[in-house]
Amino acid sequence: MKNFFGKLFFIVAIVTFGELQSQQTNSPEYFATSLAEDPVVDGEIINDPVWQMIPAISDLIQIRPNYGQPVSEKTEVRIAYSSTTFYVSVVCYDSDASGIVVSDSRRDADLNDEDSFLFIIDTYHDRQNGFLFGTNAQGMEYDAQIDNEGKGNNNANRQQGGVIGGTNINWDATWKVRSQLGDYGWSAEFAIPFRSLRYAPGENKTWGLNFQRNISKNTETAYWTSLPLGFDMKRLSLAGSLTGMNLRNPGNLKLIPYVLGQYVNDKAMDETETNFDAGADVKYSITPSLTLDLTYNTDFAQVEVDDQQVNLDRFNLFFPEKRAFFLENAGQFGVGSPGEVDLFFSRRIGIGEDGSLVPIIGGARLSGKVGQTNVGFLSMFTDDVAEASIEKNNFTVGRVNHNFGGTRSSLGGIFISREGLGEMDDDYNRVYAMDGKWGIGNKAEITGFVAKSVTPGIEDNDHAFKILGNYDWNGWRLNAGYTEVGEGFNPEVGFLQRTAFRKPEFLVFKTHRFKDAGKLLEIRPHVSYRGYWNFDDQLITSFLHVDNHWVFKSGLEIHTGINFTAEQVFEDFTISDVTVPVGYYNNEELQLVITTNPNTALSFDTRTIIGGYFNGHQITNSGTAKYRIGDRFNSSLTMSHSDIQLDTGNLTALVGGLRLSYSFTPRIFVQSLIQRNNVSNITSVNARFGWLQNANTGLFVVFNVVKDDDLIDALDNQTFTIKYTHRFDILN
């Protein structure tokens, strides 16, 4: 096995170095226009003399459906800036303006299934990180932080991935956009205050830049910078350049207080209580690239509840972080393997092992850049919870990561600590780690980390590490890696999907785009493997996946795959009262995925798995159906049904969730999430009303119900919360 992976790494290196001379791309440039006065932001571009005097970018290139061809509808993008604000305007001409699709007006809703425009700016020009903004023809607001070129939030283990890198849509800045619809198509005007961004001030600065236009009627996507197949706009190492930026320090100090009233009715305990609370956050930009956040009596009452999951295996389920305070700049604190070995997992702060809330007294976070070095420091204090035997704790994270200018390479380190503040002796846990990335041109990279934990009473095998080589260019994606987690490795402020393993893995993936194949756009044949061994060289889990994605021009996708699995069980365990006995189990399973065109009012995606399961077999169907009416009402129904028949018993697991949303305006909405599963027999309802102001502040009204069917020890709890948050810009 080791010889195989060594050869695969060697092949990746040979292919990469053999093509280094041919990998340069044409990187377009645009000179930003400096304005003496701020324009009126109303979405009117064509008849605005200020914008018409500014040169336009119009040469966008399709990546879908006709790769390499000019965008099918005329598009004009212009960029300007004043002493305080960064401006972008776009005119999206359309020969059939009556067919423009607007599917969602909620802030931060996905813009890929409608007519939309997005742009990304790499304000440090480090070719790795940036800010993403977008809108549709109704002026919806979309913004996100991009870390590590958007990579890191996906995981092959059929769970939602971690927060190491990726796209952080929970980052909400203060800015505005206005749009207009007309016979010509539609236009939009963005105004982003410099104090909402992070950058290095100075004269004649250069930012990375790219644009994306989506044209719904053609299921078309076009970019300013031509990208190889398989890439998107987040690939900042291939972005164009925005030059001529003369930037000063705008000053930024924000005070964000909240007040909260809450009524709790626990019918099972026959108890009611009314709570009133208050707290505040402070955000101060020490420099335009370094921000200090302070929080006191932190509250997350407005956050949507977790999706219900049923554990049908032996290993830990992953529940993603949803709290905005911890998700802002989360990628800067992330080290490890997303969703599998997260060295720092912020859900350990303020949430108990059983999902109960632990009060957060307060804390501080310092994050940003000093030159080309990313720095981060986080320190949070949590209160004790007597009934759960939880002591007061301090959680501290220190992070440094240096980017080697323009090379897609970096080297960093992290320190993570939990320190008990109660009366227990030796109540602490610490993790030390180093991580790095070697970018080999634009096509390949080698990444990895090495970590050690310190826990009283554990002396041996308290290590973890991973190395992964990746080649990604022109539709080819090849990678091979090895992960090891020692028996004594114990990251108490992290997440381990499973403990004590050695894991080799590889992937060979090819995207092939057809020039003329009728309705078929492309195919994506691929094969992947991952195996888990213990430290006695015994196989625990093996998973070989062989698949092909059939992608049609209409947006329809069909994935046809087969999985070859092996599981070795060393101790009996139960799945919802059904015992899986000790044994070695080899199985095969067929996998079918169908995804319809998301641009239509009704769309769905389904996954079906049929095959062996431990000492029996399973039929699992899961999927989501989405239905919308205009851009205001959106709904989705998610169902997962598993019929498992083992030699020792049968199990049927059904989990369902219904999401409903109505947007009165892009900033006023009503949302609900209703969930039910038949294993724990828990029904939950989360209903939220939001009236947003700037950057996710405003009025929130939340109603939660959690109820089960246990006749003896029934759970029946209702919580009603009203919360108001306001942002004061003290320095303008």
FIBABA-478239 format. One record per residue (C-alpha): x, y, z. Coordinates in steps of 0.05 Angstrom, whole numbers, plus 5000, padded with zeros to 4 digits. Example, Ala and Ser with C-alpha at 12.3 -4.5 7.8 and 13.67 -1.06 7.14 Angstrom:
FIBABA-478239
524649105156
527349795143
end
This chain:
FIBABA-478239
500050005000
505650495018
509250334953
502950474913
501951154944
509251324935
508651174861
502251584856
505652184889
511552094840
506852094780
503252724804
509953074813
512452864743
506053084709
506253744747
513453934733
512753704661
507354224650
510054804691
512255174629
505355144597
500955314656
501056074652
494256374638
492457034608
490757474667
486758084648
487758764681
483059354695
484960044721
480160304774
477461004766
478161474825
471961914838
472062594870
464862524892
460561924911
455261754859
447961644874
446860894883
440160734850
441660174800
441260654741
447460544699
445860654625
443561374635
448361564690
453762034662
458661844717
458561104699
458361224624
464961604628
468460994659
471160454612
467159804613
469359074617
465258674568
469458074547
466757534593
468056804573
463356214582
465255614623
458355314613
455155094567
459755304510
466655284541
471255834517
465956214477
464156954492
458257064539
451756994500
448757654524
452358324525
455158494594
458459134618
462159184684
465359824711
469259954775
470760604812
472360834882
472061464925
475761624988
470761225029
467360714983
468660184931
463660174873
461859644821
456559714768
453959204718
449159224660
446558524642
443358604574
438358074556
434857954489
428857664526
428158084588
421357784603
424757114616
429557364671
429056894730
429157144802
428556554849
430156814918
430557494951
433257265019
440057535039
445657045023
441056564984
444556154930
445156564866
447055994819
439955804801
437656474773
439857074732
445257384776
451957744778
457657634828
464657904836
470557714880
476158164905
482757924933
484358544973
491058294999
492958014931
495357384965
491856954912
488456554967
483256965005
477957464986
470957754992
465157544948
459157984933
453157864889
446058044871
440157874826
435358304786
431358464850
437458734888
438458144936
444658204980
449757644979
456557685012
461657175036
468757095060
473156645017
478956275049
483955805017
480855924948
474155654973
476854954986
475654565050
468254525064
466853875030
467853185057
467252505024
464052185084
456852385067
456752915122
457053655119
464253855122
467954285172
470055005172
477254935149
477555395089
471755475041
466155975032
463556315095
456756625078
455756795152
460557375142
455857975135
458658665119
455459355118
454259535044
448559644995
446359454925
440859734881
438159424817
433559604760
429659184709
428059434639
427059224567
434559204559
435358684615
437558894684
442959294719
445859344789
450159824829
454359614889
457060094942
461759774993
464960215047
472360105054
471360025129
467459385114
473459075080
480358855102
486259085061
493159405063
493060165052
497860515005
498760804936
497560444870
495359794904
493259184863
487458724881
485558054852
478958094814
473957654776
466657694755
461257174744
454757254706
449356714708
444156704653
438456254674
435156114606
441555804580
443955504645
450055934628
455956154671
461156634646
467356934678
472057524664
478157084673
477856454631
478355854678
479955124665
474354614671
472654444743
474455124771
470155704793
471156434810
473956264879
480356024846
483756684863
490556464840
487756524769
484057184779
485157814740
488158454769
484959104791
490259644791
490860374810
487760334880
490160894925
487760694994
487861025063
485860785132
478360925138
477760795213
472760285239
469760235309
462959905318
458859785381
453559235374
449159155436
443158695442
437258625489
433257985496
426857735528
425257005533
419456585557
420455835570
414855345582
417054645600
410654245602
414153595619
417053905683
411054355694
415654955698
415555645666
420556215669
421656895639
428657145625
431357835606
438457925584
443258405549
450158395521
454658715469
460058625417
465359125398
469059115331
475159545323
479959565263
486859655293
489159725221
485059625156
487658905157
487358725231
480858715270
479458635345
472658345365
470358365438
464058015462
460458015529
454757555550
454657265480
447957015455
445756625393
438256595402
436856775329
440956195300
437255645263
437154975300
441254375279
438753895226
436653235258
441052645242
440551905258
447051525271
447050885230
454450735242
459650675297
462751355290
461252075309
456252505272
458453205251
453953795266
456554435232
457555095267
452055595252
453556155302
455856785265
460957015316
464956375309
464056315234
466956995219
474256885201
473256145218
477855915162
483556305193
483255855255
482255195218
487654655216
486653925201
482153505156
475153805150
469653395182
474452845202
480253145242
478453865260
483754085310
479454685330
471954605329
468355205356
462054815375
466054575436
465255285463
458355425492
455154755473
455354145518
456553435493
449053305495
447553935455
445454345516
447355075519
453155305563
453156055579
458756445546
461156995593
465157345539
471657365502
475957685449
478357525379
484057855340
484457665267
487257925202
493958035168
500658335184
504058385116
503257705085
502357355152
495357155175
494657215250
489057005296
487856985371
481456755405
479956725480
473056555507
470456435577
464455985592
460455935656
459155305697
452754885692
451654535758
446254045735
450753805679
457153795721
460554285674
465854745705
467855435682
472755405625
477355835585
478455665511
484455975477
486855915405
493056245375
494356195300
499756435253
500056275179
504856605129
503256645055
509356635009
507257174960
503756934897
506156214902
499855894934
504655654988
504055765063
506855535130
503455615197
502355385268
496655355318
495955285393
489255065423
487755035497
482054865544
483455065616
478554875671
477255445720
473955025773
476854645832
479154025793
486553895789
489953805721
483653995685
486554215618
487753995547
492454285495
493954165422
500054415384
500354355308
503954595246
501054605176
503254795107
501754815034
506554784976
503355054913
506854764851
505055274799
497555334786
496354604776
498554214837
499754274911
501953874971
498654015037
499253725106
499353815181
502553495242
499453555312
500653335384
495753365442
497353435516
492453125566
493952935638
494352185643
495752065569
503152005551
503751585488
501451615415
498352305424
499852515352
496152635287
498452825218
496352835145
499752935078
495853025013
498253134942
493453424892
493753564816
487853974788
487754234717
483654214653
478553724681
483553254714
483553204790
488452704820
490152654893
493252164941
494052235016
495451915082
492452095151
494451815219
491151925287
494551605346
490851225401
492551775451
490952375408
485552775445
483553455417
478153645467
476754305431
476653945364
472653415327
474752705311
470052295268
473651675292
479651545337
486151155328
486751015254
491451015194
488051235130
490751205058
486451525004
486551704931
482152004877
482451994801
477252464771
476352704699
471453204671
470453124596
466553664560
463353474493
463253944434
457153634401
453553084439
446453334433
443453474501
449353174538
454253704564
459653304599
461452674636
465652594699
468251894708
472151784772
474651284823
476351414896
478650994954
479551085029
481450565080
482050575155
486850115192
488250075267
495250045296
495249275295
494849315218
487549085220
482749375170
476949755202
473550055142
474750045067
470850445015
472150404940
467650844898
467050784821
462351284789
460551714729
456752374729
452352484667
451253234661
446153514612
445654214582
438754294615
441854254684
439853534696
445153094728
445152334737
450651994777
451351234769
456150894817
458050264853
461350224921
465549644947
465749665023
468949275079
467549345154
470848985211
467249005278
471548835339
466048955391
458548875386
454949535378
447749735368
444050145317
437550355349
437049725391
439249265334
445848925349
451448875298
455848295321
463348215317
465348015247
468548205180
463648435128
464848525053
459248855013
457549204948
452349744939
449450104878
448650854882
444151294839
443852054845
438952484805
439153254806
434353654764
435254364737
435154834798
433055414754
425955154751
420555314803
420254574823
426854194829
429453604867
435553184881
435452454904
440451934926
438851184927
443550654956
441949914949
446649374974
449748995031
450249295100
454448945154
451248245159
444948435120
442748935068
439849635062
435650065016
436650805031
433151364996
434552095011
433052734975
430553444975
424853744935
424854504927
418954934906
418555684899
413356194880
416656804850
422457064890
418757124957
416456424976
421455854980
420455155008
424354515012
422353825037
428153365057
427052635071
431752065088
428951355092
433350745109
430650045108
436049615141
435248865149
440548505189
441147785213
440048045284
434048475269
430949005225
431049765228
427250305192
429951015201
426051605175
428352325182
424352895152
425053645150
420654195119
423554895108
418855465091
420956185078
417456815056
421157455043
417258105047
423558475026
430858235021
431458445095
424658245124
423057495125
419456935160
422656245162
420955575194
424154895200
419754305221
423353645234
421552945255
425052275262
422351595281
428451345319
428451845377
421152035360
422952765368
418953315333
421954005331
419454665304
423955275295
420355905269
423956565260
422057265240
427657735221
427858475205
435058585186
438859225189
446259255171
450658635175
445758155206
443358615262
436158805274
429858495304
429157745312
423057365339
424256615349
419556065371
422255365386
418454725403
421754065420
417253465435
417852715437
413052125445
415751825509
409551705552
413551605617
418852135611
415952605559
419753195531
415353795515
418754465514
416855135483
421255755480
419356435455
424856955445
425057675423
431957965409
434058645382
441158805360
443559475335
450159685304
453060375320
458560615273
462661045321
468161195271
465861355200
end
